[in-house]
Amino acid sequence: MTLSDIKVRKLINDDGPLKAIVSVSFDSQLALHDIKVICARERLFIVMPNRKNADGTTRDIVHPINSEFRAMLESKVLAAYNDALEEAERTAADAAAESGAD
């Protein structure tokens, strides 16, 4: 199974741990939404979509079965996040430069 598309749907620019919401497509056949990019203890990682149980605990709706697939998915999602973050920063710098030129 290959990742055919990764979309950073939302970048979050505040001081909280949540940094982005990402969707991925597998083999252009299956879409997985609401993967969260989290920053904690100075490290980025992904959290799979989950739901809250009646007792307050959470349970993943979907998750990788083995550590090799998880590592591959996480590295590609984080690379897409970093690319989107760089693009957003570049766009903001360009807009600031344009407004300062007036």
Buried (B, 14 or more C-beta within 10 A) or exposed (E): EEBEEBBBEBBEEEEEBEBBBBBBBBEEEEEBEBBBBBBEEEEBBBBBBBEEEEEEEEEEEEEBEEEEEBEBBBEBBBEBBBEBBEEEEEEEEEEEEEEEEE
